Amino acid sequence: IERITGDVMDVHRQDAAVIAQAAGALRNLALNSDDNKKRIVAAGGIARLVQALDDHAHSSSVQDNASWALMVLAWSQRSLRRQMLDAGVVKTVQKILADETVVEETKERVRTLLSKLEAV
């Protein structure tokens, strides 16, 4: 997890294919493990995922995997939702929703994420 959020997502920040794979890996690691969720957060994963959404606004695979990973984290704990707000996820999500090139499935996912964050 630490290598994904650090080395991979930092060194390859501009490579959408690599970032999409990294975000997908974080999503999968978080799905059924509270310990992995904690490790992702401790390793700066929330900020990295938000940055990925922002950096790759026109990559549907990055948008899909990063928003799904954030959604998995948002469902786990209120404190993680607060961290997402602090990382600027709302502003990024609003940009995604306003972008006509983003596919509807991704927009629906970020709407769900946004509604979960509004409950904080």
C-alpha positions in Angstrom: 0.0 0.0 0.0 2.8 2.4 0.9 4.6 1.8 -2.3 1.4 2.4 -4.3 0.5 5.7 -2.6 4.1 6.8 -2.5 6.4 5.5 -5.2 3.9 4.6 -7.9 1.4 7.4 -7.6 4.2 10.0 -7.1 6.7 9.0 -9.7 4.1 8.2 -12.3 1.7 11.0 -11.5 1.3 12.0 -15.1 0.8 8.5 -16.5 -3.0 7.9 -16.6 -2.7 4.2 -17.2 -0.4 3.6 -14.2 -2.5 5.9 -12.0 -5.7 4.1 -13.0 -4.1 0.7 -12.1 -2.8 2.1 -8.8 -6.2 3.5 -7.8 -7.8 0.2 -8.8 -5.4 -1.6 -6.6 -6.1 0.7 -3.6 -9.9 0.2 -4.2 -9.4 -3.6 -4.2 -7.2 -3.5 -1.1 -9.7 -1.4 0.8 -12.8 -3.3 -0.1 -12.8 -6.0 2.6 -10.1 -4.8 5.1 -10.4 -2.2 7.7 -6.7 -2.6 8.3 -5.9 -1.8 4.7 -8.2 1.2 4.8 -6.2 2.5 7.8 -2.9 1.9 5.9 -4.2 3.7 2.8 -5.2 6.7 4.8 -1.9 6.7 6.8 0.1 6.5 3.6 -1.6 9.6 2.2 -4.0 7.7 0.0 -6.9 10.1 0.2 -4.8 13.0 -1.0 -3.3 10.9 -3.8 -6.7 9.7 -5.0 -8.1 13.2 -5.0 -5.0 14.4 -6.9 -5.4 11.6 -9.4 -9.0 12.7 -10.1 -7.8 16.3 -10.5 -4.8 15.4 -12.7 -6.6 13.0 -15.0 -10.0 14.6 -15.5 -10.3 13.1 -19.0 -9.3 9.6 -18.2 -12.4 7.5 -17.5 -10.3 4.7 -16.0 -8.6 7.0 -13.5 -11.9 8.7 -12.7 -13.7 5.4 -12.3 -11.0 3.7 -10.1 -10.1 6.7 -8.0 -13.7 7.7 -7.3 -14.6 4.1 -6.5 -11.6 3.8 -4.1 -12.7 7.1 -2.3 -16.3 5.8 -2.1 -15.1 2.6 -0.4 -13.1 4.7 2.1 -16.0 7.1 2.6 -18.3 4.3 3.6 -16.1 3.1 6.4 -15.7 6.0 8.9 -16.9 9.5 9.4 -13.3 10.6 10.2 -12.2 9.5 6.8 -15.0 11.5 5.2 -13.7 14.6 7.1 -10.2 13.9 5.7 -11.6 13.8 2.2 -13.3 17.1 2.7 -10.0 18.5 3.9 -8.2 17.1 0.9 -10.5 19.1 -1.4 -12.6 16.2 -2.8 -15.7 18.3 -3.1 -14.1 20.8 -5.4 -12.7 18.0 -7.6 -16.1 16.2 -7.6 -17.8 19.4 -8.7 -15.4 19.7 -11.6 -16.1 16.1 -12.6 -19.8 16.7 -12.6 -19.5 19.8 -14.7 -17.4 18.1 -17.3 -19.5 16.9 -20.3 -16.8 14.4 -21.3 -17.0 12.3 -18.2 -19.1 9.2 -18.6 -22.4 9.0 -16.7 -21.4 6.0 -14.7 -18.5 7.9 -13.2 -20.7 10.9 -12.5 -23.2 8.7 -10.7 -20.4 7.3 -8.5 -19.1 10.8 -7.6 -22.6 12.0 -6.9 -23.0 9.1 -4.4 -19.6 10.0 -2.9 -20.7 13.6 -2.6 -23.9 12.7 -0.9 -22.0 10.6 1.6 -19.6 13.5 2.3 -22.5 16.0 2.7 -23.6 13.9 5.7 -20.5 14.8 7.7 
